[in-house]
Amino acid sequence: MKKIGLTAASLIFALNAHAALDVNSLKENVVKRVNKTVAKEKLGKFDESGVDIEAKKEIVLPVAGGTSFYAVKINLESPNQEKDSQITLVVDESGKFQLGDLSTISDGESLIEDDLENLNKVSLPKEYGSPLVQNGTGENSVFLVSDPFCPFCKKAFNFFDQKGVGLNRWNLIHMPLDMHPGADLASFAMLDAEEVGIPPLDAARFAYNELEAPKKGQDPSVVLEQFASAFPELAEAWGPDMERASYYLRGRYEDEIKKDTGKAQELGVSGTPGIFVNGVPVRGFDQQKVKRLLSK
């Protein structure tokens, strides 16, 4: 199901703190909002049965004597959509009002952002993707879902590759996009580089900083020629016929990349870059958010 955006409707402070969340009311109001926002032909029959409250957490805010709100993670399912949608909201206990944000005036710090991020936090196995950094000196774990010819992916890659970021683990998940010819071959080449003993970070640095995308009309195998020129180990493994090397690499790594890409999509990554900092997803390269998550 396509993602359905809900904007902040109201900021309401209830006076009776610590009341339980009215789940039925919340579901009813979500259904009303969705049916009002999305065309019926896209939704089909959408009612409370399509609203699943996956997780909720009470937030007691330091206003009005300690007001209770709830961070909720909601799955929306419609028979007319191929994929379900997921949203996170902060709502009052009546299930009628949504809180957009609440920040302190002195420093602008959000009082609800951490709770929403924790609802979306995921656990990623260390085997997922290619390990660029393992057992680093820092404390942070980063998983970068990326395309080597995506300009924002390049910025994200070089941000994490700089000193002082504080990484314990950094994994690269290849997600080559069809709009970038040769990105799939570059991803295959990085995986094969690891197989012949080239450190994954060395191959990735080449791909994200030196590798040139094929020009219009050029055969995508020019990507492999550049890798073979930069790494003698790959030149020896592939031989001089880059077209033959392309077939070999596609046959060996295409399914692996499709599997990793599918998992990323299941986790909500619909484009590149997709970033997970200590399990918290970040859409695109939001450098300010990434820095805040790394500094926690």
N, C-alpha and C positions, 0 to 999 in steps of 0.2 A: 504494500500500500504506500502511496506517496506520502511524504511527510506533510503534516498539517500544522501550520504555524498558528499559535494562539498568542495574541498580543496581550499586554497587561490591561485588564479591564478596569480594575478599581484597586484602591488601597484602603482596606477596611480593618479596623482594629476592634476585635470583640473584647468585651470587658470581663467575661467570665473565663479565666484562663484554665488550661489543662482539660478542656472538654474533649471528648472523643470525636474523631473525624466521622462525619456522616457520609459513609461510602456510597450509599444508594443515591443520596442527593448529588454527590460529585459525579457519579456516572450519568445521572439524568441530565445534568447541566453540560457535561462534555458532549453528550449526544446532541443536545440542542445546538450547541456551538458548531459542531462539525456539520450537521445537516444544514445549518444556515450559511456556512462558509463554502462548502464543497458541493458542486453540482450533483444532483441525485443520480444522473445517469452514470457518473463515475463511481458512486458509492454503492448503488443498489440499496437493499434494505439494511439500514444501519441503525441498530438500537443498542440497548444496554448490554446485550449478550456479546457485542463486539468490543466492549470496554473491560480490560483486565487491569486491575491495580496490582502491578507486579511487586512494588516495594513502596513503603512509606516510612517516614521518620518525623517524629515530632520536633519542632523547633520552637523553643521558648524565647521570644524576642524581648529585649530589655526596654519595652515600651508599655505604657498603660498598665503598669504593675506586673508585667510578665505575661505577655499575650502568647497564646499557643497558635502556631500555624503548622502546616504539614508539608514537607517535601515529598512529592509523590512521583513515581515512575509508572507511566500508563502505556499499555500496549493497545493499539487500535487495530481491529481486524474487520475487513469488509469483504464480502463475497465477490465483488467486482474488481478487486485489486489483486495483483500477483504477490505483492509483498506487504506485510504488516508495517505499520508505522509506530514509532515510539516517541513519546514526549515526556518531559519532566516539567513539573509545575510546583509552585508554592501556593497553597490554598488555605483558606480559613477553615475552622472546624465545621462550618455549616455546609461546605462543599459548594458554595455559591460564588465566592469571590477569589480572584487570583491576585497574588502579590508579585509585581514585576521585579522590584528590588528594594532593598532598604540599606542605606549606607550611612556611616557616620560622617558628619559635616567636616570634622577636623582633618581627616586623612582620606576620606572617600572610600574607606574599606567596606566591602559588602558584608552584611551579616547573614546572608543566606547562600552565597556562592559556594562555599565549602560543602554545604549539605547537598546541594544539587549535584556537584561534581562527584561526591561519594556515592550517590545513587547510580551514577553512570559508570562507576569504576569497574574495570574488568580485570580478570586474572589471565595473564598471557604466559604460556609455557616458554621456557628459555630456548627450546628447540625451534621456536617459530621464527622463520626467516634465517638470514645469514648473520652470524655474530661478528660485528665489527670491533666491539670492545667487550672483553670478558674479564670479570674480577678487577675492574678499574679501581682507582684510588678514591673515587667519589662514592656517593650513596644512592644516586638516582638510576632508574631504569627507563630507557627510552626505546620504543619501537617506532620506526619510521617506515610508513607505507609510501612508496615513491616510484617515480618514473624519471630516468636519468636525463630526459630532454625537457622536463617540466621546469620552467624558470623558478617557480616558488619552491620546488623540491631542491633545486640547487642551493637556494638561499638557506633552506632548512638544514640541508646536509652540512654546509660549511659553518653554520651556527653551532651545530653539535660537535663538529670536528675541531673547534677551537679549544685552546687550553683554558682551564678554570671553570668549565661547565659543570664538572663534578659528576661524572658518569661512572657507575659501577658496571652497567651493561648497556650496550647499544646494538640493537638488531635492525637489519635492513630487510624489509619485505618488498619484493619486486612487484610492481603493478604497472607494467608497460601499457600505455594507452594507444588505441588504434590511430588516433590523430597524429601520433608521432612515429612515422616510419623508421624502422631500425631500432626503436626502443626495446622491442622484444629480443632482438639479437644481442643488444648490449647487456640485457639482463641475463640471457643465457651465458654470455661470455664471462660475466662476473661469477656466476656459479661454477663454470668450468675452470676458471682461474684458481678457485679454492681447491678443486680436485687435483690440480697439478702442483700444488704446494705454494701458490702465491698467496700471501696474506690478504684476506678479504678486504681489509681497509685500504690496502695499496691499490687493488683493482677498482674499488669504489671511488677513491680519490681521483684516479685517472678518468673514470667514466663521468664524474660530476664536475670535473674542472678542465680537462683537456680534450676529451672526446668531442668531435664535431658531428652534428646530425647530418644525415645525407641531404644533399641539395636536391632541389626539384629535378626529377628525371634521373637522378643517380640510383644505381642499384643499392639497396640497403646493406648488402654485404660489405660495402666500404667501411661499415662500422667494425667488422671483424678484421679487416686489413689494418685498421688503426690499432686494435688490441694486439694483433700479431706483431706489429712493428714495435710496440711499447714493451711487450713481454715475450722474450725469446722462448720461454717455456710453452707458451700457447702456439707460437709459430711452429715449433717442433711437433706439438701434439696434433695440430690441424693439418699441416702440410700446406702446399702452395695454392690448392684449389679452395677458394673461399665459398664457392657455391656448394661444394660438397660438404664443407665444414658447417654451413648453414643447415643443411638437411640433418647432419649428425646432431648438432646442438638442439635443434627443434625436437627431434625425436627423443632426446634424452631429458630435456628440461621443461618442455612446454606443459606437460601435465602437472608437474610440481608447482610451476608458477600459477597455473589455473587454480590449483587447490589452495594455495596461499592467498590468491586474490579473492577467491570465494569466501574464505574465512574472514578476510578483511571486510568484505561487503556485509557479511552476517553481523559484524561488529559495528556496522553503521557507516563504514567508509565508502563513499560514493564517488570520490575523486581524489586526486593527489594535490598536495601531500596529505596523508592522514598520519596523525601523531598520537602516541600514547605515552604520557609522562607518568611514571609510577602507576600505570593502569588507568589514568584519567584521560579520556579522549579529547583531542583538540582538533577542531575542523580547520583545515588549511594551516598556513604558517602564521599563527597569531603569536608573534614574538613576545608581546607583553604578557600574555597568559602563560606561555611556555616558561618565561623567566620566573613568574610568580610560583608556578608549580615546582620548578627546580629549587627554589629557595626555601620551600617549606621544610 
